[in-house]
Amino acid sequence: MYQPAPVVRVVDTYDDMDRLIDRLKYGSVDQRKAAAKELGYQNSYRALYPLVYALEYDTDSTVRYLAAKALGKLGFSDALPALRKAAESDPDEVVRTEAQDSIDRILGAV
C-alpha cells in the first residue's frame, strides 16, 4: 500500500546575526560600517571570522577600523593573529592603532 513520505518542516534559521554578516560581506560601504559596529555588540563567536575577514580584506579603511574595534570588544583570542597583522601592516594608521588597542584589550593590558 502506498504511503506518502512524511512532511519535513524546513526551519528558518536565517536570523539577525546572519543578516549582519551578509551586510558586512556584501553590503554597501555604509551597510558594512554599520554591520561591523553592530557585530561588536553581539557577544557571539559567530561574529569572529566575518570580522576578521573584513579587517583583512575590506577596501574601506573605516570598515577595517570598525572591524578591529569590534574584535577588541568581542575579546576572542582567535582574533589576535589578524589584529597583529593589521597592527603591523595595514595601510591606514588609524586601523593600525585600533588593531593594537584591540590586542591590548584582549590581552588585558587595558
C-alpha positions, 0 to 999 in steps of 0.5 A, a space after each residue: 500500500 502506498 504511503 506518502 513520505 512524511 512532511 519535513 518542516 524546513 526551519 528558518 534559521 536565517 536570523 539577525 546575526 546572519 543578516 549582519 554578516 551578509 551586510 558586512 560581506 556584501 553590503 554597501 560601504 555604509 551597510 558594512 560600517 554599520 554591520 561591523 559596529 553592530 557585530 561588536 555588540 553581539 557577544 557571539 563567536 559567530 561574529 569572529 571570522 566575518 570580522 576578521 575577514 573584513 579587517 583583512 580584506 575590506 577596501 574601506 579603511 573605516 570598515 577595517 577600523 570598525 572591524 578591529 574595534 569590534 574584535 577588541 570588544 568581542 575579546 576572542 583570542 582567535 582574533 589576535 593573529 589578524 589584529 597583529 597583522 593589521 597592527 603591523 601592516 595595514 595601510 591606514 594608521 588609524 586601523 593600525 592603532 585600533 588593531 593594537 588597542 584591540 590586542 591590548 584589550 584582549 590581552 588585558 593590558 587595558 
